[in-house]
Amino acid sequence: GMQSHLQALLSLYKLFCPEQVTITLPGKMKTYFKNSEGPWKAAITAVRQRNQGPSPLSQAVFLGTSQPQSRKRKWNAQLVIPASSTNTNHLEEDREKSCFYLHNTNESFPVEQLQTFPQLLQNIHRLEFPSQMGSVLTNPLLLHYMNCVKDESIYLRLYYWMGQMLQEECTWCVVDNPYEEEFKSFLETAYKAECFLQEGFSACEEFLYKTLPLWDGFCCRSEVLRLVSWIPLSSFSDIKQYLFDPLAQLFFTSSIYFKCSVLESLKELLQNWLNCNVIQMDLEISS
């Protein structure tokens, strides 16, 4: 029968080769295939905006999809990493409790009161991660805790939050984005957290693979290349397609300074891969 995904595939064939599809297809169908020309249109629009100045007809574009201003932004808002805080219900209860009650081993320890490393050691079994996972990036104690508690849900929460922030705020994929300095600061914060954890975030890896083909090699250069140095080791075909090929196109057409910066980043990437491999081997031997 005419299943929805087959109709979508036939409609795609009919778009490019109408003479090959003779049956009648419904006018309204769910979109299963994104426009393949989106990245090219976004890159061309970004270059045109830089060379000719702002145009009244420009749209906010990310990977080819028209996108309005970030829903999180108001007219006077800024890109801010949230402060550490637990759930609202817990906060109201904690304000009414005494210090003695906070040391009860059956109760959670509020992250707002976590100030020192000894506190982390004493209450490590009573902590819970904040309601806004983005606050973990700027809190070394919570990063320590994240390293100790290998919970997949924690990384998933951070992955979804970071992925959304990177997509909405990327200055070379969203045309006319006036928040370049804030985005550079955010990338720097993510890089420092990766250095602390000694591993890259999957959201940053996905962001780089999606946006490096659109990158001009100039915007947020040092921050982007630093994130490149923490991409996890994977198959060579993936690394070549998503990392080396986009960088090679920029490498052969850029200045000596850019070439040296890329080589330095790839050297650090190799060092990180070797360090992770040595640690993994030590764990296997000890087990």
C-alpha positions, 0 to 999 in steps of 0.5 A: 500500500501507499505508506507515508515514507514511500510517498515521500520517496516518490515525491522526491523522485517526482521533484527531480524526474517527473517523467519517471513518476506517473501516479498521483501523489497527495499534496500535503505530506510529512517532510522526510528529506531535508533540502540538500542545497541548504548548506550551500545556500547558507554559506553563499548568504553568509559570504554575501552578507560579509562582502556587501553589508547587511541586506533588508532581505536577509534571513536567519539561516542554519544549515538551510532552514529559515529560523527566527531569533532564538526563543531564549533571547529577548531584546536585551538578553545575553548568552548566559550559562545558568548558575548552579541550582537544584529543583525549585521544590528542593530549594524551598524545602532547604531554606526551611531546614537547619544545618543539622538537617543538611548533614542527614545522610538520607537527604540530598545536598543542595549544589548551591552550598557546594563551595569546597572540595572537602564538601564534595568528598563529604557529600558525594553520595548525597549530591544531585545534579542541578536542574540546568545542566549548563551550569556544570560547565563553569563549576569545577566541583560539579565537573569532578562529580561528573567524572566520578558519576558515570551516568548516561542520563547526565551526559544526555542532558548536557548533550541536548542542552549544548546541542541546542545552544550551539545550533542557535548561536553559531555566528557563521550559520545564523546570518546577522547574529550580533553575538559573536563575542558571547559565542566565542566565550561559550566555545572557550568555556566548552573547551575548558570543560573538555580539558578538565574532563580530558574528553570531548563532548559529543555535542561539540563533535556533532556541531563541528562536523555539521558546521566545518563545511560552512566555516570561513576559517576566520570567525572564532578561529582559535576556539574552533580549532581548540574544540577540534583537538578534542574530537574522539577517535573514530573510523578514518572514513568519518574523520576524513569526510567530516574533519580533514576534508573541510579543513583541507579546503581552508588549509590550501587557500589560507595564510601561513598563520592559519596553516600553523594553527591547523597543524598545532590543533591536529598535533594536540588531537593526536596527543589526546588520542594517544593519551586516551588510548594509553589510559584505556590500555592501563584500565584493561591491564589492571582489570 
